[in-house]
Amino acid sequence: MKLKNKKTAFDSFFLHQGEEGLTAFEKGMEQVSNKLKEVYSDTEQPFIGKTPAEIEKEIAGIMNFAGEGRSLQKVLDEIEGPVIRNSLHISHKKSMAHLHCPPLLPGIIGECIIGTLNQSMDSWDQSTAATYVEEGMVEWLKETVGYPGPSDGVFTSGGTQSNYMGLLLARDSFCQNQWGHNVQKQGLPPEFHRLRILCSEDAHFTVKKSASQLGLGEQAVITVKTDEYHRMCMEDIQNVLKRLKADDMLPFAIAATCGTTDFGSIDPLPELASISEEKGLWFHVDAAFGGGLLLSHSHCDKLKGLEKADSMTIDFHKLFYQPVSCGAFMVKDRRHFGFLSHHADYLNPLKDEDDGIVNLVTKSTSTTRRFDSLKLYLSLKTVGIETFGEMIDRTMELARYTAGYLEGLDTIDLKNKHPEINTIVFRYKPETEIGIGLDELNRAIQQSLLHEGKGVIAKTTVDGETFLKLTLLNPRTSEEDIHELMDEIKKTATQLMNGGLARV
């Protein structure tokens, strides 16, 4: 594009009070809306079924940039096939592989507002009104959890960041109390190799990842055995604590899980809270998945003891149906955020605190941060707490129905007959002997369903064996959808056993 007038040459590329910017914005939003409506109106499958190589080739074909720009409509037309249609359609009723929810429309619209306003949540002068929206949503979450007055929180990118923050504060608090050692200023203490974190065998991998990033190494994470329902075993944690004491190790945190990735299992929170208090350990709860039960009408009692956590993780891009990414980290005593606090004269000078100016960067491991609290705010306001609870309860109801239905099928080996939340773990097990292993067969079933566009389900490993998994987050998924999916699994398995495995 040749610049005709340097004063106005860029007006159509930005939203501003001028007519050219406003018109371009309106036209662009209409074009995007029409394109997405066009795609969604004729999308019948959760995935188009292409191979990674095919999609990679198509994307490579559009990765070219000319000196002259093109119209937005032409670019949208160009990416329709390679990007939009080749993407996984998360809102499809048979997209049920991971903790990856269909996003609510108010959340999607919220993303548009967030991008338009483009607030940066690190300092008040970059997020004037947004600061107080986030603080207000934190207050709402405190009240919903049952956290006391001195508690606080901050929005995060999700469970990985939140779990890291919880264990960072736990480490620094322990070192300060045990040795008067300030990790933030002095680095790790000489005794750091003795520090230990306890979690269950089924805890999220980010516990070990966090330990590594905190300079403690994965060796610092001691896993506790789980019971038949994949919950942390209380007898074993006592044995582990005794063994650590005998070995002169220093446990400083218990990382409980409220909703494991595969089974949705919830560790015994009240008992773990009592042990933590008795032993002087930091009690962190990863409720990235299970935290959604806070709004459930029928199952919120499963979270009893969550309010006793010293810190917790909650993801809104799971059972709160928000677009990725949107999470929160909460801490019972806001003074612990002091372990994160840094002041920069150009961003959050100490004088701001004296003047009552809120700079949220003091509570986060991130500096530049999105205004993600807005989409949750819009969703709660628009959908309503009552309907949120009904949606969550619907998925729980469907999970129980699905477990009962699968239990009655002769060719299904069901691993969790009584799902804790809304995940189902099972595998196809033919009634007669077959010439291939069950692990190989079930992996092939999952891949065949994906690449034929019949259903998007997950595979996982339980006790060294391959299983399939349904994660039923979509409240629109019906019992009929489950029946159709299981019919496809049986049909696919039969084809594979009759010689189709080589084609997968």
CORVENUR-V889944 format. One record per backbone hydrogen bond with DSSP energy under -0.5 kcal/mol. NH is the residue of the N-H (numbers start at 1). CO is the residue of the C=O. E is the energy in kcal/mol with one decimal. If there is no record, write none. Layout:
# CORVENUR-V889944
NH	CO	E
NH	CO	E
This chain:
# CORVENUR-V889944
4	2	-0.7
8	5	-1.1
9	5	-1.8
11	8	-1.4
13	10	-1.8
14	11	-1.1
16	14	-0.6
22	18	-2.1
23	19	-2.7
24	20	-2.2
25	21	-2.2
26	22	-2.3
27	23	-2.5
28	24	-2.6
29	25	-2.6
30	26	-1.9
31	27	-2.3
32	28	-2.5
33	29	-2.5
34	30	-2.6
35	31	-2.2
36	32	-2.5
37	33	-2.4
38	34	-2.3
39	35	-2.1
40	36	-2.9
41	37	-2.1
42	38	-0.7
42	39	-0.9
43	40	-0.8
44	42	-0.8
46	453	-0.5
55	51	-2.2
56	52	-2.8
57	53	-2.1
58	54	-1.9
59	55	-2.5
60	56	-2.4
61	57	-1.4
62	59	-1.5
63	59	-0.6
63	60	-0.8
64	62	-1.8
75	71	-1.9
76	72	-2.9
77	73	-2.3
78	74	-1.9
79	75	-2.1
80	76	-1.0
81	77	-0.5
82	78	-0.6
83	79	-2.1
84	79	-1.9
85	80	-3.1
86	81	-0.8
87	83	-0.6
87	84	-0.9
89	46	-3.0
90	88	-1.3
92	89	-1.8
95	92	-1.8
96	94	-0.9
96	456	-2.7
100	98	-2.4
101	317	-1.0
104	321	-2.6
108	104	-2.0
109	105	-2.8
110	106	-2.1
111	107	-1.8
112	108	-1.3
113	109	-1.9
114	110	-3.0
115	111	-2.6
116	112	-2.0
117	113	-2.9
118	114	-2.5
120	126	-1.6
121	119	-0.5
121	369	-2.5
123	120	-0.7
126	123	-1.9
127	123	-0.5
127	124	-1.3
131	127	-2.8
132	128	-0.6
132	129	-0.6
133	129	-1.5
134	130	-2.6
135	131	-2.3
136	132	-2.0
137	133	-2.3
138	134	-2.2
139	135	-2.0
140	136	-2.1
141	137	-2.2
142	138	-2.6
143	139	-2.2
144	140	-2.3
145	141	-2.7
146	142	-2.2
147	142	-2.4
151	148	-1.6
152	331	-2.4
154	329	-2.1
156	327	-2.3
162	158	-2.3
163	159	-3.0
164	160	-1.8
165	161	-2.4
166	162	-2.3
167	163	-2.2
168	164	-2.3
169	165	-2.5
170	166	-1.9
171	167	-2.5
172	168	-2.6
173	169	-2.5
174	170	-2.2
175	171	-2.5
176	172	-1.9
177	173	-2.4
178	174	-3.2
179	175	-1.9
180	176	-1.2
181	175	-2.0
182	180	-0.5
183	181	-0.9
186	182	-3.3
187	183	-2.1
192	189	-1.9
193	190	-0.5
194	191	-2.5
195	192	-1.7
196	250	-2.0
197	220	-3.1
198	253	-2.7
199	222	-1.9
200	255	-0.5
201	224	-1.8
203	200	-1.6
207	204	-2.0
209	205	-2.1
210	206	-2.4
211	207	-2.0
212	208	-2.2
213	209	-2.3
214	210	-2.1
215	212	-1.5
216	211	-2.2
217	211	-1.3
220	217	-1.8
221	218	-1.9
222	197	-3.4
222	220	-0.6
223	221	-0.6
224	199	-2.8
227	231	-2.5
230	227	-2.1
233	225	-2.9
237	233	-1.9
238	234	-1.4
239	235	-1.7
240	236	-2.8
241	237	-2.3
242	238	-2.0
243	239	-2.3
244	240	-2.6
245	241	-2.0
246	242	-2.2
247	243	-1.8
248	245	-1.4
249	244	-3.1
250	194	-3.4
251	249	-0.5
252	196	-2.7
253	196	-0.9
254	282	-2.9
255	198	-3.4
256	254	-0.8
256	284	-2.7
258	286	-2.9
259	257	-0.6
259	265	-2.4
260	265	-1.1
264	260	-1.7
267	257	-2.9
267	265	-0.6
269	267	-1.7
270	304	-0.5
272	268	-2.3
273	269	-2.6
274	270	-1.9
275	271	-2.2
276	272	-2.5
277	273	-2.2
278	274	-2.6
279	275	-2.6
280	276	-0.9
281	276	-2.7
282	252	-2.5
284	254	-2.5
284	282	-0.8
285	311	-2.1
286	256	-3.0
286	284	-0.5
287	285	-1.2
287	313	-1.5
290	258	-2.1
291	287	-2.0
292	289	-1.4
293	290	-2.2
294	291	-1.9
295	292	-1.7
296	293	-1.0
302	299	-1.8
303	300	-1.7
304	301	-1.6
306	303	-2.6
308	305	-1.5
309	306	-1.8
310	283	-2.4
311	283	-1.5
312	330	-2.3
313	285	-2.3
314	328	-2.2
315	288	-0.9
316	314	-0.5
316	326	-2.6
317	326	-1.2
321	318	-1.3
322	316	-1.9
327	156	-2.0
328	314	-2.9
329	154	-2.7
330	312	-2.4
331	152	-2.8
332	310	-2.7
334	150	-3.0
334	332	-0.6
336	333	-2.1
337	334	-1.7
338	335	-1.9
339	336	-1.9
340	337	-2.0
341	337	-0.8
347	344	-1.9
348	344	-1.6
352	349	-1.7
353	349	-0.7
353	350	-0.7
354	350	-1.4
355	351	-1.6
356	353	-1.4
357	352	-2.9
359	357	-0.6
360	358	-0.6
361	122	-2.3
362	359	-1.7
363	360	-2.1
364	361	-1.2
372	370	-1.5
374	371	-1.4
375	372	-0.8
376	372	-1.0
377	373	-2.4
378	374	-2.8
379	375	-1.9
380	376	-2.7
381	377	-2.4
382	378	-2.5
383	379	-2.8
384	379	-0.8
384	380	-1.1
388	384	-2.1
389	385	-2.3
390	386	-1.8
391	387	-2.5
392	388	-2.3
393	389	-2.5
394	390	-2.0
395	391	-1.7
396	392	-1.8
397	393	-2.5
398	394	-2.4
399	395	-2.1
400	396	-2.0
401	397	-2.2
402	398	-3.0
403	399	-2.4
404	400	-2.0
405	401	-2.6
406	402	-3.0
407	403	-2.1
408	404	-0.9
408	405	-0.6
409	406	-1.7
410	408	-0.5
412	409	-1.5
413	427	-2.8
414	412	-0.8
415	425	-3.0
416	425	-0.9
417	415	-0.5
420	263	-0.8
424	470	-2.5
426	468	-2.6
427	413	-1.2
429	411	-3.5
441	437	-2.2
442	438	-2.6
443	439	-2.2
444	440	-2.0
445	441	-2.2
446	442	-2.0
447	443	-2.0
448	444	-2.7
449	445	-2.5
450	446	-1.7
451	447	-2.6
452	448	-1.4
453	450	-1.0
454	449	-1.9
455	449	-1.2
456	94	-2.7
457	455	-0.7
458	469	-2.3
460	467	-2.7
462	465	-2.8
465	462	-1.9
467	460	-2.9
468	426	-4.4
469	458	-2.5
470	424	-2.5
471	96	-2.9
472	422	-2.6
472	470	-0.6
473	471	-1.7
475	473	-0.7
477	474	-1.4
482	478	-1.6
483	479	-2.3
484	480	-2.6
485	481	-2.3
486	482	-2.5
487	483	-2.2
488	484	-2.0
489	485	-2.3
490	486	-2.3
491	487	-2.5
492	488	-3.1
493	489	-2.7
494	490	-2.2
495	491	-2.0
496	492	-2.4
497	493	-2.5
498	494	-1.2
499	496	-1.3
500	495	-1.8
501	496	-1.1
502	499	-0.5
503	500	-1.3
504	501	-1.5
